[in-house]
Amino acid sequence: MKTDRKISDDTQLRKLMSTLPAAPADPWFTRKVLNRLPQRKRHIAARIEIWTCAAGAVLTAILGVRFALSTVKLPTITVGDIFTYAVYLTLFGALVTNVAMPLIRMRAQRALDN
């Protein structure tokens, strides 16, 4: 039966894994291994994503300021206006974070490498 074979394969695998040496006790082992790997190349899709998010952040900022200026002229501000402000700020923050995080990671990686 297929299940019996799977169980026997699992036990053989467990026996094989138990004969392997334990991982080194060095806490920096993973960092050293990762530093020896070749640098990851940024693909064109990542650049397109960054530029699209940057354009979206600029558009969101323009529309948000335009909306804010139009609501300031009104005598009252409604709950819907406050909700719209929150949506604009959240979208703008998310887009800026999406653009900034790869840059922050690159600088942090360079600082660790030096």
Summary of the structure (lengths in Angstrom):
residues: 114
radius of gyration: 26.2
end to end distance: 57.0
largest distance: 77.8
contacts: 211
relative contact order: 0.07
helix: 78%
strand: 0%
